[in-house]
Amino acid sequence: MVEKRFLTLADVGEVLNISSSQTYALVRSGELPAIQVGGRGQWRVESAKLEEYIAGAYRKAAEARAALPQDEAADA
């Protein structure tokens, strides 16, 4: 199966297990880079950008855990 280069916002929401409005908010804020294509300006997210976003989310989570006091980190 050929991997799609660009994903719809519905596809992205499915991958991240979030609603379409949450996906649109990520795009609108610029947190998740996307482009508008076609006459109706539909949003598309490049697969590589989605993977970068996910990797960044893991980095942020690791930094947040590292910033917790040791006893709180054990509870998380």
Sequence and secondary structure as in RCSB ss.txt:
>XXXX:A:sequence
MVEKRFLTLADVGEVLNISSSQTYALVRSGELPAIQVGGRGQWRVESAKLEEYIAGAYRKAAEARAALPQDEAAD
A
>XXXX:A:secstr
    SEEEHHHHHHHHT  HHHHHHHHHHTSS  EEETTTTEEEEEHHHHHHHHHHHHHHHHHHHHHS HHHHHH
 
